[in-house]
Amino acid sequence: MANTAQARKRARQAVKLNAHNSSQRSTLRTAIKSVRKAIDAGDKAAAMLVFQSSISIIDRIADKRIIHKNKAARHKSRLSAALKALA
């Protein structure tokens, strides 16, 4: 348990920050899943629209350093390759 006022405040802030970051990571995962679902459905036009919005979400979360920029690039690359493979 935190003994000083500063430590208690940092513990409170850590809880809030963890909840916010968890929410952001959940948004990221949902965006990736939505692109995968659209690709699996086979509709390239719809998948392309979802892909564009997901790229924005992925970049925004990487800019906030919730995930590493290389991880964001890896997700975008793999989604792009899956979309390109869709005939």
C-alpha positions in Angstrom: 0.0 0.0 0.0 1.2 3.5 -0.8 2.5 5.3 2.3 2.9 8.9 1.1 0.4 11.3 -0.5 2.5 11.3 -3.6 2.5 7.5 -3.9 -1.3 7.4 -3.3 -1.8 10.0 -6.1 0.5 8.0 -8.4 -1.5 4.9 -7.6 -4.8 6.6 -8.5 -3.3 8.0 -11.7 -2.0 4.6 -12.7 -5.4 3.1 -12.4 -6.9 5.7 -14.6 -4.2 5.5 -17.2 -4.3 1.7 -17.3 -8.1 1.9 -17.9 -7.6 4.4 -20.7 -4.8 2.5 -22.4 -6.8 -0.8 -22.1 -9.7 0.9 -23.8 -7.4 2.1 -26.6 -5.9 -1.4 -27.1 -9.4 -2.8 -27.3 -10.4 -0.3 -30.0 -7.2 -1.3 -31.9 -8.1 -5.0 -31.7 -11.7 -4.3 -32.8 -10.5 -2.3 -35.8 -8.2 -5.2 -36.9 -10.9 -7.8 -36.4 -13.3 -5.7 -38.5 -10.9 -5.6 -41.4 -10.3 -9.4 -41.1 -14.1 -10.0 -41.0 -14.6 -7.9 -44.1 -11.8 -9.7 -45.9 -13.2 -13.1 -45.0 -16.6 -11.9 -46.3 -14.9 -11.5 -49.7 -16.2 -8.0 -50.5 -13.1 -6.1 -51.6 -14.8 -2.6 -51.8 -16.3 -2.9 -48.3 -13.0 -4.3 -47.0 -11.1 -1.4 -48.5 -13.4 1.2 -46.7 -12.9 -0.6 -43.3 -9.2 -0.9 -43.9 -8.8 2.9 -44.5 -10.6 3.7 -41.2 -8.6 1.0 -39.4 -5.3 2.4 -40.6 -6.3 5.7 -39.1 -7.0 4.1 -35.7 -3.8 2.0 -35.8 -1.7 5.1 -36.5 -3.4 7.2 -33.9 -2.8 4.6 -31.2 0.8 4.2 -32.2 1.3 8.0 -32.1 0.1 7.9 -28.5 2.7 5.2 -27.8 0.1 2.7 -26.6 1.7 0.2 -29.0 5.1 0.5 -30.7 5.3 2.0 -34.1 6.8 -1.2 -35.5 3.9 -3.2 -34.2 1.5 -0.7 -35.9 3.5 -1.1 -39.2 3.4 -4.9 -38.9 -0.4 -4.9 -38.5 -0.9 -2.5 -41.4 1.4 -4.5 -43.6 -0.3 -7.8 -42.9 -3.8 -6.3 -43.4 -2.7 -4.7 -46.6 -1.2 -8.0 -47.9 -4.4 -9.8 -47.0 -6.5 -7.2 -48.8 -4.2 -7.4 -51.8 -4.5 -11.2 -51.9 -8.3 -10.8 -52.1 -9.2 -11.4 -55.7 
